[in-house]
Amino acid sequence: MRFLAVLATALLAACQPQQTAEKPQPMTMNAEATGHYCQMIVLEHEGPKAQAHVAGLDHPLWFSQVRDVIAFLRMPEETDEVRAVYVSDMGKASSWTEPGPDNWTDAQTAHYVIGSERRGGMGAPEAVPFSEKAEAEAFAEAHGGEIVSLADIPDAYVLAPVDVTPTGATEAGEHKGEPSR
């Protein structure tokens, strides 16, 4: 009889809604933020950045460009439980070179411009995030590219190897002037 009571209690507990951990809030990017892959100071690179909050860590994983966090999310060997991902809202950035330490937007709801002339902080093609679609449209009109959701960014766009040119240089090696947003 006691066994049945314990079993009934266990079954009732299993049917109760599970308590889920509260979604972590974005953290301020500072001079201690080091890129997860490059191990370089994130602030030293231009363009949008990202932070991924992983279960078991009290600090986010930082990424020197948004393309890298999307690759992280799609790689099968990255099995950590990702609880939240935030990307720079470039509609609120003061410039391409200074995306801002606190203007984050949820990666799941952002509008991304892919295929633009802009390169990310590590020199690879970038997925440029915006919280507002109108700002993404204005950016795409000025710099080329198409607007997509996170789920619609092709794997090849973030996982394929690229010929990285120095930041601020074109494919032909010519130096560009100060980029605007």
Secondary structure, 3 states (H helix, E strand, C coil): CHHHHHHHHHHHHHHCCCCCCCCCCCCCCCCCCEECCCCCEHHHCCCCCEEEEECCCCCCEEECCHHHHHHHHHCCCCCCCEEEEEEECCCCCCCCCCCCCCCEEECCCCEEEECCCCECCCCCECCEEECCHHHHHHHHHHHCCEEECHHHCCHHHHHCCCCCCCCCECCCCCECCCCCC
